[in-house]
Amino acid sequence: MTRERIIERVRKLLALSNSSNEHEAALAAAHAQRLLAEHNLAMSELEVQEEGAGEVELMVAKTVAKWLSSLFATVANAFDCFPIVTTNQEHSRLRFIGVGEDPGVAACTLQFLIKELRRLASGYLSSLELRDNKLHPADRQRIRTSYLLGGVHGIRQALQAQKAQTPTTSKALVPVKDALIRQYREEHVGELRTRRSRSSTVVSEAFHQGRQDGASLRLHPTMKHLPKE
């Protein structure tokens, strides 16, 4: 029996434990507790199963830059979400599919990190122009892209270390969330195509500075950055 079937079985037994027949209720409750113990399940897993998966999306420009695509995937992984990019003639949608509050927190964090990385990149370019005079537009773009790619690399390292120390999801809940996300994708998304990104030639100095700044960046918005209800 799969873990999902076991969880469904426990939920049915717990429903029976509310029966007006005291004998039937006691047997159902005892059986449910036995299954929970045998399969190392927690009541929180049943709550997640009940909640189901959903999605939150962000609208961006039609062309998703490599650094932004990488940051999107990095944040999705940090918050146990499945990332999907949907593009039409006018714009792209960055879609976080996850369980409970995970997609909303991921989307809010991504918005915050995009803003912070762009701010840091602008500051880095300004400091270069103060030191080396005005940059040629093509050089400026290469340096900015290199810095942003480095910034995402640093953020990824920091988020991975943070997740290892304080996981978003307990080990017991991981297969439950994965199953709910897979079910949601089957019902609402359909077939997906994988895109390969081209390799990038980066400006080493800018990339390493971006990585250093990204690794030391505060990774989550404070309450003042969160949207008001």
C-alpha positions, 0 to 999 in steps of 0.5 A, spaced: 500 500 500 502 506 498 503 512 503 498 516 499 493 510 500 495 509 507 493 516 509 487 516 505 485 509 510 487 513 516 482 519 514 477 514 513 478 511 520 478 517 523 471 519 520 469 512 523 471 514 530 466 519 531 461 514 530 455 514 535 456 506 535 461 507 541 464 500 539 465 501 532 468 508 534 473 505 539 475 500 534 476 505 528 480 510 533 485 504 535 486 502 528 488 509 525 493 510 531 496 503 529 497 505 522 500 512 524 505 508 528 506 503 524 508 507 518 511 513 522 505 518 520 504 524 523 497 528 524 500 534 520 500 529 514 493 528 514 492 536 514 496 537 508 493 531 505 486 535 506 489 542 504 491 540 497 496 544 492 495 550 489 499 555 485 501 563 485 504 566 479 508 573 477 507 576 471 514 578 468 516 580 461 515 576 455 523 574 455 525 571 461 533 573 462 537 567 464 539 570 471 531 570 473 529 563 470 535 561 475 533 565 481 525 562 480 528 555 480 532 556 486 526 560 490 521 554 488 526 549 490 527 552 497 520 553 498 518 546 496 514 548 490 514 546 482 516 552 478 513 553 471 514 558 466 508 560 461 509 564 455 505 568 450 505 573 445 505 579 451 508 576 457 511 570 461 508 567 468 512 565 473 508 559 476 509 556 483 505 550 484 505 548 492 502 546 498 499 551 503 502 557 504 509 555 500 507 558 493 505 565 496 511 565 501 515 563 495 512 568 490 513 574 495 520 572 496 522 572 489 519 579 488 523 581 494 530 578 491 529 580 484 528 588 487 534 587 491 539 584 486 537 589 481 538 594 486 545 591 488 547 590 480 545 598 479 550 600 485 555 595 482 555 598 475 555 605 478 561 604 482 565 601 476 563 607 472 566 612 478 572 608 478 573 607 470 569 612 467 563 611 463 562 604 460 560 602 453 553 600 453 555 593 451 560 592 456 555 595 461 550 589 459 555 584 460 557 586 466 550 587 469 548 580 467 555 577 470 553 580 476 546 578 476 548 571 475 553 571 480 548 574 485 543 568 484 549 563 485 550 566 492 543 566 493 542 559 491 548 557 496 545 561 502 538 558 501 541 551 500 544 552 507 538 555 510 534 549 508 539 544 510 538 547 517 531 548 517 527 545 512 521 547 509 518 541 510 519 535 515 521 528 511 515 525 513 511 530 509 515 530 503 512 525 499 505 527 501 506 534 498 510 531 492 503 527 491 499 533 491 503 537 487 503 531 482 496 531 482 495 538 481 499 538 475 496 532 472 489 536 473 491 543 471 497 544 467 498 538 462 504 536 458 511 540 459 516 542 455 523 542 458 528 548 455 535 548 455 539 554 457 545 557 453 551 557 456 554 564 458 560 567 458 561 571 464 565 577 466 569 574 472 570 580 477 563 581 476 560 574 477 564 573 483 562 580 486 555 578 485 556 571 488 559 574 494 553 580 495 548 574 493 550 570 499 550 575 504 543 578 502 538 578 507 534 572 503 526 574 506 522 580 506 520 583 512 513 585 514 513 592 510 515 588 504 509 583 504 502 585 501 497 588 505 491 584 506 
